[in-house]
Amino acid sequence: MLTRLWKYAAPEVVHSEYMMHAGVISMVEFDADIFAAGNCYDQYQYKQYWLFCPYAYRLPEGPILAKDLAVEYKYLSNTSEWFYIARKNAEKVIKRDRSLARSYNTYTYNETSHTDRVPDEILSVNYEDGKWSKPYYDCGGGNIWMLTYTVPFFGYNNANNSYFFKGTSGIDIDLRRVDIDQCPQPAGRGKLNIFANSHKCKTRTTNCISISGLGFRRGSYKCVCKDGFYFPDVKAQHKYYNGTFLEEEYEKHSTGESSMYYLPTKFECLECAEGCETCVDERPCVVTLNWVMRTVLLGICCLVILCLPFIAMFTWKYGHVKGESSMYYLPTKFECLECAEGCETCVDERPCVVTLNWVMRTVLLGICCLVILCLPFIAMFTWKYGHVK
């Protein structure tokens, strides 16, 4: 906007200090993350002032104050990095002379028509033409940590139709409102994050999850358990490790103080029981052997199997009493099968999964084979002698 004003606006417009103040106040009002904004002119580029820099910033009590920063801060030196670099970038933009923004204006001719279009062409700057400062503490101003972004703006010489560096326009960002993301950057994400992967989570058992809204401070993340692991304190309300606490413990270790960070079991999650993809505690997720119950069920099944020969003899000897009695053995057959299938496992101990599978298969297969081998003889006796009266 300033380049356009200095090229096309009337002198009484650009020489209005109130308008200059209104411009920087509007910049601060535009975004709550902007703490301050200023337009600082090069020497003797505004009226007869050696330096002039309308600057607006937020007061602690809330309102915005606009003032001439040049009264108390002489920024025209190489030590003022933000101004020096903006001037260098301006020289590059002028030499490039290709970043032209074109537009048109029409004005009111009368109540029913406009004037012809008037061209409006200025030398514009891109985001890359600006410069971010390093984080710094604004001592005596807002007394906060902040970042400054500045871009150059230009004046126009009508005599030779050329642009020249006139000053810088910048904003100050309150770092208390800017989050730091220390977690790993997702693959394919183009946005640069200089803090990526600087977290202190134990990556063997935990993952870093960023927490937004905590401002410009380290530790704005939590370390949650990976799949296959569970949080040691199963009764905890929040089952994760706080990033701020990990950062503090890591700093203690770095400075030689007593720290828990590198203790083997600290800030780690525990492994789930074998065969569990996810879990909330140490309880197993697969069936285990309860040998007492299995022994009882196996004994019952064996007793039934041992009784089968006597049942066969009884059928052969007394089959003539009632031929239809053969049907009564069908439930017996199915009960034997159900008994074999009833040897289900119960959760008690935690055996090896491989051992568990082989024990289950061997025992159940043996019982089923024995029952199946006996059933044909029962069926044969029932069919052959069941009709005898």
C-alpha positions in Angstrom: 0.0 0.0 0.0 2.8 2.4 0.9 4.5 2.1 -2.5 1.1 2.8 -4.2 0.5 5.8 -2.0 3.9 7.4 -2.6 3.5 6.9 -6.4 -0.1 8.1 -6.9 -1.5 9.8 -3.8 -1.7 13.6 -3.4 1.0 15.2 -1.1 -1.6 16.1 1.5 -2.5 12.4 1.9 1.0 11.0 2.4 2.0 14.0 4.6 -0.7 13.3 7.1 0.9 11.8 10.1 -2.5 10.7 11.4 -2.9 8.6 8.3 0.5 7.0 8.9 -0.5 6.2 12.5 -3.9 4.9 11.4 -2.2 2.5 8.9 0.0 0.8 11.6 -2.9 0.7 14.0 -5.0 -1.1 11.4 -2.2 -3.6 10.9 -2.2 -4.5 14.6 -6.0 -4.7 14.7 -6.0 -7.0 11.7 -4.7 -10.1 13.6 -4.6 -10.9 17.3 -1.2 -12.6 16.9 0.4 -9.3 15.8 1.8 -7.5 18.8 3.1 -4.5 16.9 3.6 -3.0 13.4 5.7 -0.2 12.0 6.7 1.6 8.8 10.2 2.9 9.2 11.5 5.4 6.6 15.0 5.9 5.4 16.8 9.2 6.2 15.0 12.3 5.0 12.3 10.2 3.2 9.4 11.7 5.2 9.0 15.5 5.2 12.0 17.1 6.8 12.5 14.4 9.4 15.9 12.7 9.6 14.1 9.5 10.6 10.4 8.8 10.9 8.8 5.5 12.0 5.1 5.3 12.9 4.9 2.3 15.2 1.8 0.8 16.9 1.9 -1.8 19.7 -0.5 -3.4 22.3 -0.3 -2.0 25.8 -0.5 -4.4 28.7 -4.0 -3.2 29.6 -5.3 -3.9 26.1 -5.5 -0.7 23.9 -3.1 0.0 21.1 -0.6 2.9 21.2 0.8 4.5 18.0 4.0 6.7 18.2 7.1 7.7 16.2 9.6 5.0 17.2 12.5 7.1 15.7 12.2 9.6 18.6 13.7 7.0 21.0 15.3 4.5 18.7 17.8 5.5 15.9 17.6 2.4 13.7 19.6 3.7 10.8 22.7 1.5 11.1 24.1 -1.9 10.2 23.5 -3.0 13.7 19.7 -2.8 13.1 19.6 -6.1 11.1 16.0 -5.9 10.2 16.4 -2.5 8.5 19.7 -3.3 6.9 18.6 -6.5 5.3 15.3 -5.0 4.1 17.4 -2.3 2.3 19.5 -5.0 0.6 16.5 -7.0 -0.4 15.0 -3.8 -1.9 18.0 -3.4 -4.2 17.5 -6.9 -5.5 13.8 -6.2 -6.2 14.6 -3.0 -8.1 17.2 -4.7 -10.2 14.8 -7.5 -11.0 12.2 -5.0 -12.1 9.7 -7.7 -13.0 7.4 -7.8 -9.9 4.8 -5.4 -11.2 1.3 -5.4 -9.8 -1.2 -4.0 -12.3 -4.7 -2.7 -11.5 -7.1 0.1 -12.5 -9.2 2.8 -10.9 -12.4 4.5 -12.0 -13.8 7.5 -10.2 -17.2 9.1 -10.0 -17.8 11.3 -13.1 -21.4 12.1 -12.2 -24.4 10.4 -10.6 -24.8 7.9 -13.4 -21.3 7.2 -14.7 -17.7 6.7 -13.9 -14.5 8.1 -15.5 -12.4 6.1 -17.8 -10.1 3.5 -16.2 -6.9 4.9 -14.8 -3.9 2.4 -14.7 -2.4 1.7 -11.4 1.0 -0.1 -11.6 3.5 -0.5 -8.8 6.6 -2.5 -8.0 5.5 -5.2 -5.6 7.3 -7.5 -3.2 6.8 -11.2 -2.5 7.0 -13.1 0.7 10.5 -14.2 -0.2 11.6 -10.6 -0.4 11.0 -10.2 3.3 13.1 -11.3 6.3 12.2 -13.0 9.6 14.4 -12.0 12.5 15.7 -14.4 15.1 13.6 -14.7 18.3 14.5 -11.8 20.7 13.2 -10.4 23.9 11.6 -6.9 23.6 13.1 -5.3 26.7 11.3 -2.1 27.6 8.6 -2.4 25.0 6.2 -5.3 25.4 8.7 -7.2 27.6 7.9 -10.4 25.7 9.7 -12.7 23.3 8.9 -11.9 19.7 9.8 -12.4 16.0 9.9 -9.6 13.4 9.1 -9.8 9.7 10.0 -6.9 7.5 9.7 -6.1 3.8 10.8 -3.0 1.8 8.5 -0.4 0.3 9.5 2.1 -2.5 9.2 5.6 -3.6 8.9 6.7 -7.2 10.9 9.2 -9.2 8.7 10.7 -11.8 11.6 12.4 -13.5 13.3 9.2 -14.6 10.4 6.8 -14.0 12.3 4.7 -11.5 11.8 3.2 -8.1 14.0 3.7 -5.1 14.2 2.3 -1.5 12.1 4.4 0.8 11.7 2.4 4.0 10.6 -0.9 5.6 7.2 -2.2 6.7 7.2 -4.8 9.5 5.2 -6.7 12.0 6.2 -8.1 15.4 4.7 -11.5 16.4 4.1 -12.3 20.0 5.8 -15.7 20.5 3.5 -16.5 23.3 0.8 -17.1 20.7 3.0 -19.2 18.4 3.2 -22.9 19.0 6.4 -25.0 18.7 5.9 -28.4 17.1 8.8 -30.6 18.2 7.3 -33.9 16.9 8.5 -35.6 13.7 7.2 -33.9 10.5 4.9 -36.1 8.5 6.3 -37.4 5.2 5.3 -35.2 2.2 4.6 -32.1 4.3 6.1 -29.2 2.5 5.9 -26.7 5.3 9.3 -26.1 6.9 9.5 -26.8 10.7 12.9 -26.1 12.2 11.8 -27.6 15.5 10.7 -30.9 14.0 12.0 -34.1 15.7 13.5 -32.2 18.7 11.2 -33.9 21.2 12.5 -36.1 24.1 10.1 -39.0 23.9 11.6 -42.5 24.2 10.9 -43.6 20.7 11.2 -47.4 21.3 7.9 -47.5 23.1 6.2 -44.1 22.7 5.1 -41.7 20.0 5.2 -37.9 20.1 1.9 -36.1 19.8 1.9 -32.3 19.5 -0.3 -30.1 21.7 -1.4 -26.8 20.3 -2.3 -23.6 22.1 0.6 -23.7 24.6 2.6 -20.9 23.0 6.3 -20.5 22.2 7.8 -23.0 24.6 9.4 -26.4 24.5 7.6 -29.4 25.8 4.3 -28.7 23.9 3.7 -32.4 23.3 2.8 -35.7 25.0 4.4 -39.1 24.7 1.8 -41.7 24.2 2.3 -45.5 24.1 2.8 -47.2 20.8 0.6 -50.1 19.8 1.8 -53.2 21.6 2.6 -51.2 24.8 0.7 -49.9 27.7 1.1 -47.1 30.3 2.7 -48.4 33.5 0.3 -46.6 35.8 -2.9 -48.3 34.7 -5.0 -46.2 37.1 -3.7 -42.9 35.9 -6.3 -40.5 34.5 -4.0 -39.3 31.6 -2.0 -42.2 30.2 0.9 -40.4 28.6 4.1 -38.6 29.6 4.1 -34.8 29.7 6.6 -33.3 27.3 7.4 -30.4 29.6 8.5 -32.7 32.4 10.6 -34.7 30.0 12.3 -31.5 28.8 13.1 -30.5 32.4 14.6 -33.9 33.2 16.6 -33.9 30.0 17.9 -30.4 30.8 18.9 -31.6 34.3 20.9 -34.4 32.7 22.6 -32.0 30.2 23.7 -29.7 33.1 25.0 -32.6 35.2 22.2 -32.5 37.7 20.5 -35.6 39.1 17.9 -36.7 36.5 15.6 -39.7 35.8 15.6 -39.3 32.1 18.1 -42.1 31.3 16.9 -44.5 33.9 15.9 -47.8 32.1 12.3 -47.9 33.2 11.5 -44.2 33.3 9.3 -42.5 30.6 8.8 -45.9 28.9 5.7 -48.0 28.3 5.5 -51.7 29.1 5.1 -54.4 26.6 1.7 -56.0 26.2 1.2 -59.7 26.8 2.3 -62.0 24.0 -0.2 -62.0 21.1 -1.8 -58.6 22.0 -1.8 -55.9 19.3 -3.0 -53.3 21.8 -3.7 -53.4 25.5 -4.4 -51.3 28.6 -2.6 -53.5 31.2 -0.6 -56.7 31.6 -3.6 -59.1 31.2 -3.2 -61.5 28.3 -5.3 -61.2 25.2 -5.3 -64.9 24.2 -6.7 -68.0 26.0 -4.5 -69.7 28.6 -4.6 -73.1 30.3 -6.4 -73.8 33.5 -5.1 -77.2 34.2 -7.5 -78.0 37.1 -10.6 -77.4 35.0 -9.1 -79.1 32.0 -8.2 -82.2 34.1 -11.8 -82.4 35.4 -13.3 -82.1 31.9 -10.8 -84.6 30.5 -11.6 -87.0 33.3 -15.3 -86.8 32.6 -14.7 -87.4 28.9 -12.5 -90.4 29.6 -15.1 -91.8 31.9 -17.7 -91.6 29.2 -15.4 -93.2 26.7 -14.6 -96.1 29.1 -18.3 -96.7 29.5 -18.9 -97.1 25.8 -17.9 -100.8 25.6 -20.3 -101.6 28.5 -23.0 -99.7 26.7 -22.3 -101.7 23.6 -22.5 -105.0 25.4 -25.7 -103.9 27.0 -27.2 -103.0 23.7 -26.2 -106.3 22.2 -27.5 -108.4 25.1 -30.8 -106.5 25.7 -31.4 -105.1 22.3 -34.4 -107.5 21.8 -36.3 -105.7 24.6 -37.1 -102.7 22.5 -35.8 -102.1 19.0 -36.4 -98.4 19.1 -34.0 -98.0 21.9 -31.2 -97.4 19.4 -32.3 -93.8 19.1 -31.5 -93.2 22.7 -27.8 -93.5 21.9 -27.7 -90.6 19.6 -27.7 -88.1 22.5 -24.9 -90.1 24.0 -22.9 -89.7 20.8 -23.4 -86.0 20.7 -22.7 -85.6 24.4 -19.3 -87.2 23.8 -18.6 -84.8 21.1 -19.8 -81.9 23.2 -17.6 -83.1 26.0 -14.6 -83.1 23.7 -15.4 -79.6 22.5 -16.0 -78.5 26.1 -12.3 -78.7 26.8 -12.1 -75.0 26.3 -9.3 -73.0 27.8 -9.8 -70.5 30.7 -7.8 -67.4 31.4 -5.5 -68.0 34.4 -1.8 -68.1 33.7 0.3 -66.8 30.8 1.9 -69.6 28.8 3.9 -69.3 25.5 1.5 -69.0 22.6 3.3 -71.7 20.6 3.1 -74.2 23.5 -0.5 -73.3 24.1 -1.5 -74.1 20.5 0.3 -77.4 20.4 -1.1 -78.6 23.8 -4.6 -77.6 22.7 -4.3 -79.3 19.3 -2.8 -82.6 20.7 -5.2 -83.0 23.6 -8.4 -82.2 21.6 -7.3 -84.2 18.6 -6.6 -87.2 20.8 -10.0 -87.0 22.5 -11.9 -86.5 19.3 -10.1 -89.4 17.5 -10.9 -91.7 20.4 -14.5 -90.8 20.5 -14.8 -91.0 16.7 -13.2 -94.5 16.7 -15.7 -95.7 19.3 -18.8 -94.3 17.7 -18.8 -96.7 14.6 -18.9 -99.7 16.9 -21.8 -98.3 18.9 -23.6 -97.5 15.7 -22.9 -101.0 14.3 -24.2 -102.8 17.4 -27.3 -100.5 17.5 -28.1 -101.1 13.9 -27.4 -104.9 13.8 -29.1 -105.9 17.1 -31.5 -103.0 17.7 -34.3 -104.8 15.9 -34.2 -108.0 18.0 -37.4 -108.4 20.0 
